[in-house]
Every structure is written in C-alpha cells, then in structure tokens.
Amino acid sequence: MRIKLLAVAALLFSLHSSAQTEVYERKNTYTFFTEYSNNSSHILMGRAEDRKHWAIGGAYERRLLHPRGFRFSYVGEFRPVVLVSDPVQKLHYVITVTDASGTHTDVTDPSLVIPRHCEAGSDSFSYSTPTESVQYSVTATCGRQWGFGQEFTPAGLRANFRTSKPLQPFVTGNAGFMFTTHPEPIQTAGSFNFTFGAGVGVEWFQSHTRSWSAEVRYRHYSNKNSASSNPGVDQAIVKVGYSFGR
C-alpha cells in the first residue's frame, strides 16, 4: 500500500512539475506592438542627431528550442506604419547691393535644408569693388518635418529566461530594411535604409497564451553607402507589445 501511495505521489509531482514548466510556453506567438524614440545621437555608428521615430507593427515568433527554464525563438517583424521626424533648417538670404544708382535689397524665398543637426543663427559678409559694394546676410531657423515609411525585419532571434515564471526577462536582436517617402536622414541619403538592433526587456504572462512585454532597444539604420551620403542614425527605442498564441 505504501509503495502505491508513493508511486501516485511521484506521478502527481511529475505532472505538476511538467505543468509548471509548460504553462508559460507557446510554440507560435503573434504580437502587436508600438514603439517610440524621441531623439537620436551618436551611440555607436550614427551621426545624424535629433531624429524622432514612432511605429506600429506586428511580429511572428516561432519557438525553436525550449530546454528547462529557457526559450529560444525566431522572430520576424513588420511595421506598416513608420513615422520619422527630421530637423528642418530654413535659410533666409538677404542681398544688399549699393552702386551708382542707389541701394537695392533682394530677399530670397526661404530654402529648406535637412541637416545632420540643426542650429539656429545668423551670419553676414560683404565685399566691395570700385563700382559697387555687396552685403550678404543669412538667417537660419529650425523646424521639423515628418515623413512616412514601412519597415520589414525578417531576421530576428529572441531568448526568454525563467520560462516557468509569469515574469520573464528576455534579450532580442534583429535586422531588416526600411523604405521612406523622402530621403532619410538627410536629402542626399536616399529613401532606402538597412536596419538592425538589439534590446532587453521583460514579458509578463497573464495566462499561458497571453502576455504583455516592455523593451528598450538600440536601433540603427543607414544605407550602407548606396547613396551619396550615409550619416546613419542611432536611437534608443521604447517598445510595448501584446502577444497571444499557442
């Protein structure tokens, strides 16, 4: 009788342990997410500053390995809506010419420039000849320009830890490409850029199939010298997602 009770207890314990290790596991996962970055700076490679980024998208995750307490997955992401904001510099030119007929002033229409970094200010210079004197002055003011794009990142990997717990830390990395409606991040950089990034975050399971996640990701994009200029952009992205699957 004692042997039978021990066998039943061992079986129940085994089933309970198995349920605990599998309760927060999914083989196929679908995620909707949004992400935002309020700035860009030289973190690793990018040199274009003050770029903003906002996107909404979806991801598919396929579990590859799941040893005890660990899950290793493939992740592909698609962002159908990507909004990028660049600093725009408006240049106002004033040309004043003084000659025998008097003084003439010409004010040009503002010209728009998307610089690596916008700085407001003014400057002037002049020169003279025996018949006239010419003075140039330029005033620079800063604004912003938003553009639209789409991004596809088919190459991605993710590792979750403590998978028997509802709160799981993870690390992730991916690579892909982005199209935008105007050259990005400057006028001579082209509308096609390669992207890659890596991040860390936490995933909170509400049940064995549904969860929320929060992540901080380093993101870089540049055109790999496929255009005449390639300053590149480095950003710190904050990303929030909702996942479900089975």
C-alpha positions as CSV (number, residue, x, y, z in Angstrom):
1,M,0.0,0.0,0.0
2,R,2.8,2.4,0.9
3,I,4.5,1.7,-2.4
4,K,1.3,2.5,-4.3
5,L,0.9,5.8,-2.4
6,L,4.5,6.7,-3.2
7,A,4.0,5.9,-6.9
8,V,0.8,8.1,-7.0
9,A,2.6,10.9,-5.2
10,A,5.6,10.7,-7.6
11,L,3.2,10.8,-10.6
12,L,1.3,13.8,-9.3
13,F,4.5,15.6,-8.6
14,S,5.8,14.8,-12.1
15,L,2.6,16.1,-13.7
16,H,2.7,19.2,-11.5
17,S,6.3,20.0,-12.4
18,S,5.6,19.4,-16.1
19,A,2.6,21.8,-16.0
20,Q,4.7,24.4,-14.2
21,T,7.4,24.3,-16.9
22,E,5.0,24.3,-19.8
23,V,2.3,26.7,-18.5
24,Y,4.1,29.8,-19.9
25,E,5.3,28.3,-23.2
26,R,4.0,29.0,-26.7
27,K,5.1,27.4,-29.9
28,N,3.7,30.1,-32.2
29,T,3.3,33.7,-31.0
30,Y,1.7,36.7,-32.6
31,T,2.4,40.2,-31.3
32,F,1.0,43.7,-31.9
33,F,3.3,46.5,-30.7
34,T,4.0,50.2,-30.8
35,E,7.4,51.9,-30.3
36,Y,8.8,55.4,-29.9
37,S,12.1,57.3,-29.8
38,N,12.2,61.0,-29.0
39,N,15.8,61.6,-30.2
40,S,18.9,60.3,-31.9
41,S,22.5,60.7,-31.0
42,H,25.9,59.1,-31.7
43,I,25.6,55.9,-29.7
44,L,27.7,53.6,-31.8
45,M,27.8,54.5,-35.5
46,G,25.0,57.0,-36.4
47,R,25.9,60.7,-36.8
48,A,22.5,62.3,-37.6
49,E,21.0,63.9,-34.5
50,D,17.6,64.9,-33.2
51,R,15.6,62.3,-35.2
52,K,12.3,61.1,-33.8
53,H,10.7,57.7,-34.6
54,W,7.2,56.2,-34.0
55,A,5.8,53.0,-35.4
56,I,3.1,50.4,-35.0
57,G,3.6,46.8,-36.2
58,G,3.2,43.1,-35.8
59,A,5.5,40.2,-35.2
60,Y,5.5,36.4,-35.6
61,E,7.6,34.3,-33.2
62,R,8.3,30.6,-33.6
63,R,9.8,28.6,-30.8
64,L,13.0,26.8,-31.8
65,L,14.4,25.4,-28.5
66,H,12.9,25.2,-25.0
67,P,15.2,23.5,-22.5
68,R,14.2,23.8,-18.9
69,G,13.8,27.5,-17.9
70,F,14.8,28.8,-21.3
71,R,13.1,29.5,-24.7
72,F,15.0,30.4,-27.9
73,S,12.8,31.7,-30.8
74,Y,12.9,33.1,-34.3
75,V,11.2,36.5,-34.7
76,G,10.1,38.3,-37.8
77,E,8.6,41.9,-37.5
78,F,6.7,44.1,-39.9
79,R,5.9,47.8,-39.4
80,P,3.3,49.0,-41.8
81,V,3.3,52.5,-40.3
82,V,6.6,54.2,-39.5
83,L,6.7,57.9,-38.9
84,V,10.1,59.7,-38.9
85,S,10.8,63.3,-37.9
86,D,13.8,65.2,-39.0
87,P,15.0,68.7,-38.1
88,V,14.5,71.1,-41.0
89,Q,16.6,74.2,-41.4
90,K,15.1,77.3,-43.2
91,L,17.7,79.6,-44.7
92,H,16.7,83.2,-45.4
93,Y,19.1,85.2,-47.6
94,V,19.2,89.0,-47.9
95,I,21.4,90.6,-50.5
96,T,22.1,94.3,-50.5
97,V,23.9,96.0,-53.4
98,T,25.0,99.6,-53.4
99,D,26.1,101.2,-56.7
100,A,25.9,104.5,-58.6
101,S,22.1,104.1,-58.9
102,G,21.5,103.6,-55.2
103,T,20.9,100.8,-52.8
104,H,19.0,97.7,-53.8
105,T,17.9,94.9,-51.5
106,D,16.8,91.4,-52.6
107,V,15.2,89.0,-50.2
108,T,15.1,85.4,-51.4
109,D,12.4,82.8,-50.6
110,P,13.4,80.5,-47.7
111,S,15.3,77.4,-48.8
112,L,14.8,74.2,-46.9
113,V,17.7,72.0,-45.8
114,I,17.6,68.8,-43.8
115,P,20.9,68.9,-41.9
116,R,22.6,66.3,-39.7
117,H,21.9,68.7,-36.9
118,C,20.0,72.0,-37.0
119,E,21.4,75.1,-35.4
120,A,19.6,78.5,-35.5
121,G,21.6,81.7,-36.0
122,S,22.6,84.3,-38.5
123,D,25.8,85.4,-40.3
124,S,26.8,88.0,-42.9
125,F,29.7,89.0,-45.1
126,S,30.4,91.7,-47.7
127,Y,32.8,92.7,-50.4
128,S,33.4,95.8,-52.5
129,T,34.6,96.7,-56.0
130,P,35.3,100.1,-57.5
131,T,31.8,100.4,-58.8
132,E,29.7,98.7,-56.1
133,S,29.5,97.1,-52.6
134,V,27.6,93.9,-51.9
135,Q,26.5,92.6,-48.5
136,Y,25.1,89.1,-47.9
137,S,23.3,88.0,-44.7
138,V,21.7,84.7,-43.9
139,T,19.4,83.7,-41.0
140,A,18.8,80.1,-40.1
141,T,15.7,78.9,-38.2
142,C,14.9,75.4,-37.2
143,G,11.6,73.4,-37.6
144,R,10.6,69.7,-38.1
145,Q,9.4,67.6,-41.0
146,W,7.5,64.3,-40.6
147,G,7.7,61.5,-43.2
148,F,6.1,58.1,-43.7
149,G,7.8,54.8,-44.2
150,Q,7.5,51.0,-43.8
151,E,9.9,48.6,-42.3
152,F,10.4,44.8,-42.6
153,T,12.8,42.9,-40.3
154,P,12.8,39.2,-41.3
155,A,15.9,38.2,-39.5
156,G,15.4,38.1,-35.7
157,L,16.2,36.0,-32.7
158,R,14.9,36.1,-29.1
159,A,15.8,34.3,-25.9
160,N,13.5,34.2,-22.8
161,F,14.7,33.2,-19.4
162,R,12.8,31.8,-16.3
163,T,10.1,30.4,-18.6
164,S,8.3,28.6,-15.7
165,K,7.6,32.1,-14.2
166,P,4.9,34.6,-15.3
167,L,7.5,37.4,-15.4
168,Q,10.3,36.6,-17.8
169,P,13.4,38.7,-18.9
170,F,14.5,38.4,-22.5
171,V,17.1,39.6,-25.0
172,T,16.5,40.1,-28.7
173,G,18.2,41.2,-31.9
174,N,17.0,41.7,-35.5
175,A,17.9,43.1,-38.9
176,G,15.9,44.3,-41.9
177,F,15.3,47.3,-44.1
178,M,13.1,50.4,-44.3
179,F,11.5,52.5,-47.1
180,T,10.5,56.1,-46.6
181,T,8.7,58.7,-48.7
182,H,11.6,61.1,-48.6
183,P,15.4,60.7,-48.3
184,E,16.3,59.8,-44.8
185,P,18.0,61.1,-42.6
186,I,19.3,63.8,-45.0
187,Q,18.4,64.9,-48.5
188,T,21.3,63.1,-50.2
189,A,21.0,59.8,-48.2
190,G,18.3,58.1,-50.3
191,S,14.9,56.6,-49.3
192,F,16.1,53.0,-48.6
193,N,18.0,52.1,-45.4
194,F,19.1,48.9,-43.7
195,T,18.2,48.5,-40.1
196,F,19.4,46.4,-37.2
197,G,19.1,46.5,-33.4
198,A,19.3,44.7,-30.1
199,G,17.3,45.0,-26.9
200,V,16.4,43.8,-23.5
201,G,13.0,43.6,-21.8
202,V,10.5,41.8,-19.7
203,E,7.4,39.7,-20.6
204,W,4.5,39.4,-18.2
205,F,2.2,36.4,-18.8
206,Q,-1.5,36.9,-17.8
207,S,-2.2,33.3,-18.8
208,H,-0.3,30.6,-20.6
209,T,-1.3,32.1,-24.0
210,R,-1.4,35.9,-23.5
211,S,1.2,38.3,-22.3
212,W,2.4,41.9,-22.3
213,S,6.0,43.0,-22.9
214,A,8.1,46.1,-22.5
215,E,11.5,46.5,-24.1
216,V,14.3,49.0,-24.6
217,R,16.1,48.5,-27.9
218,Y,19.1,50.1,-29.6
219,R,18.2,50.7,-33.3
220,H,20.5,51.8,-36.1
221,Y,19.7,52.5,-39.7
222,S,21.9,53.6,-42.6
223,N,22.1,53.0,-46.4
224,K,25.4,51.1,-46.5
225,N,26.8,53.7,-48.9
226,S,24.2,53.0,-51.5
227,A,23.6,56.8,-51.8
228,S,25.9,59.8,-52.0
229,S,25.7,60.5,-48.2
230,N,25.4,58.0,-45.3
231,P,25.4,59.7,-41.9
232,G,23.3,56.9,-40.2
233,V,21.0,57.2,-37.2
234,D,21.3,55.7,-33.7
235,Q,18.3,55.6,-31.5
236,A,17.1,54.2,-28.2
237,I,13.6,52.8,-28.7
238,V,11.0,52.1,-26.1
239,K,8.6,49.3,-27.3
240,V,5.4,47.9,-25.8
241,G,3.6,44.8,-27.1
242,Y,0.7,42.5,-26.6
243,S,1.2,38.8,-27.5
244,F,-1.0,35.7,-27.9
245,G,-0.5,32.2,-29.3
246,R,-0.5,28.5,-28.6
